[in-house]
Amino acid sequence: MSIVRLFAVLACAASLIAADKPAAKGDVKPAAKVTVKPVPRPELKALVAPGASLKFDFPELTVDRYGAMAACHLTLPADYDAKKKYPLVVWLGGGEGGNTPNKSFLPEGDFILVGLPYPKGANNPGQANMVGDYAKVWTYHHFMLDEIAKLIPNIDKTHSIIAGFSNGGHAIDGMLRLSGKPKLTDYFGTFIFADGGGTDYSSKGNLPNLKGKFAYACWGGEKGSNKLATSQLPKALKVKGATVVGSEMVGVGHSFGETEKPKVAEWLEKVALATPAKK
């Protein structure tokens, strides 16, 4: 074999080895970011059906606390009928929040379920892991609620429920106390605070008239709970006319105790949801 041919063969082999060798860490290019085009909300109308799960995208709003597009997930009852009215149940999660519905504390029945997120930048300046700018949170939420109502107008507001754990409870407390219109009480008849609310951060301003409204506040009895703050809420809510239950979750810290959820469900069924709807 000639010298020239030998060098050609060696060069070819080297190139093959290099091609098979895994790329160095610094050589790996990040995968291209996949952008999912949001479904225009008016197009969701065609998807409204019994048992349907719908994702509402809000590209015009601030991103959520995770930096993702503002969105909420909604589910309709299995036997949904556009001619009937149904309570809307909004869930506000703890921590950074989320947009997934939660029905773990509800009795048997037909509900429209939705999870609402928190907007980025609405944190408390003194404690970044807490929500704090309740006016911003409410602007975010009532825009979403109004858009949902355009697509699903048969919502029974008298029996609608907003519930939240930790930051969710803080948010409900804070939004209840906002002045101006619309008000949280225009959208909901029942408010559930699970180890949240009643803090120096959330209880700013005055509670509105809550006559004819219902509230359930529960708090953990163990270390780490929000007991000192949330346990103050029942009295404050009752003074404003609400029908209230205050409950300490025995053996529970900062959590929405699993043993408490059936109690909430029973109270909803026998008390809050048992009252006739306003005509």
DAGI-V85088 format. One record per backbone hydrogen bond with DSSP energy under -1.0 kcal/mol. CO is the residue of the C=O (numbers start at 1). NH is the residue of the N-H. If there is no record, write none. Layout:
CO,NH
CO,NH
This chain:
2,6
3,7
4,8
5,9
6,10
7,11
8,12
9,13
10,14
11,15
12,16
13,17
14,18
15,19
16,20
17,21
24,27
40,43
41,44
42,45
44,47
45,48
49,52
52,76
54,74
56,72
58,61
63,120
64,67
68,64
70,58
72,56
73,115
74,54
75,113
77,51
77,80
81,84
86,156
87,112
88,161
89,114
90,163
91,116
92,165
94,97
99,73
103,106
112,89
113,75
114,91
118,65
119,122
122,132
122,133
124,127
127,130
130,124
132,134
133,137
134,138
135,139
136,140
137,141
138,142
139,143
140,144
141,145
142,146
143,147
144,148
145,149
146,150
147,151
148,152
153,155
154,86
155,157
160,189
160,190
161,90
162,192
163,92
164,194
165,168
166,170
167,171
168,172
169,173
170,174
171,175
172,176
173,177
175,178
183,186
184,187
184,188
189,214
190,162
191,216
192,164
193,218
194,166
199,203
202,204
210,213
213,243
214,191
215,245
216,193
217,247
218,195
219,249
222,225
226,230
227,231
229,232
230,233
232,236
233,237
234,238
235,239
237,242
238,241
240,210
243,215
245,217
247,219
248,250
249,221
249,252
252,222
253,255
255,257
257,260
257,261
260,264
261,265
262,266
263,267
264,268
265,269
266,270
267,271
267,272
268,273
